[in-house]
Amino acid sequence: MLADGVDQRGRPLIERKDRLRDAFDDTSTLVYVTHVEGVGELVFEQVQLHDFEGMVAKRKASPYVRGRSLNWIKVKNAQYSRPEALGFGRK
């Protein structure tokens, strides 16, 4: 991600998100999500209520790294209505 011609990947997530907020408008498929702290269980209840695939928890001070990282955790919704999207139900 470049902002003003400067690579932002080494900056903390919270700074990158601040710059990203103004980079696009929300659409039906892409929505900017604000960060929340200390209410992960409540957020996950909303994930389940709205039948989302899951959520990702990230450390706000973490730099961007390609691929998986110990700085983020994907929490899957086992009740998601499209289990094949989670890799469940494959034969």
URSUL-V154396 format. One record per residue. RES is the residue in three letters. PHI is phi in whole degrees, 0 to 359 (999 if undefined). D_CENTER is the distance of its C-alpha to the mean C-alpha in whole Angstrom. Layout:
BEGIN
<<RES:PHI:D_CENTER> <RES:PHI:D_CENTER>>
END
This chain:
BEGIN
<<MET:999:16> <LEU:251:19> <ALA:227:20> <ASP:57:24> <GLY:77:24> <VAL:248:23> <ASP:295:20> <GLN:262:17> <ARG:299:16> <GLY:278:18> <ARG:280:17> <PRO:300:15> <LEU:310:11> <ILE:299:12> <GLU:288:15> <ARG:298:13> <LYS:295:11> <ASP:301:14> <ARG:288:16> <LEU:291:13> <ARG:309:14> <ASP:266:17> <ALA:275:17> <PHE:204:16> <ASP:263:17> <ASP:298:15> <THR:228:16> <SER:290:16> <THR:247:13> <LEU:225:11> <VAL:228:10> <TYR:289:9> <VAL:246:8> <THR:289:10> <HIS:272:9> <VAL:226:11> <GLU:232:13> <GLY:76:16> <VAL:229:15> <GLY:303:13> <GLU:295:15> <LEU:296:16> <VAL:298:12> <PHE:295:12> <GLU:300:16> <GLN:291:14> <VAL:304:12> <GLN:291:15> <LEU:301:17> <HIS:265:16> <ASP:55:16> <PHE:274:12> <GLU:297:11> <GLY:168:9> <MET:214:6> <VAL:236:5> <ALA:256:7> <LYS:232:7> <ARG:285:11> <LYS:291:11> <ALA:267:14> <SER:282:13> <PRO:283:14> <TYR:287:12> <VAL:226:14> <ARG:287:14> <GLY:80:13> <ARG:285:12> <SER:211:13> <LEU:286:14> <ASN:272:12> <TRP:215:9> <ILE:228:9> <LYS:266:8> <VAL:249:10> <LYS:274:12> <ASN:267:14> <ALA:295:17> <GLN:267:19> <TYR:305:17> <SER:289:20> <ARG:242:19> <PRO:301:19> <GLU:295:20> <ALA:293:16> <LEU:266:16> <GLY:89:19> <PHE:268:21> <GLY:79:24> <ARG:283:25> <LYS:262:29>>
END
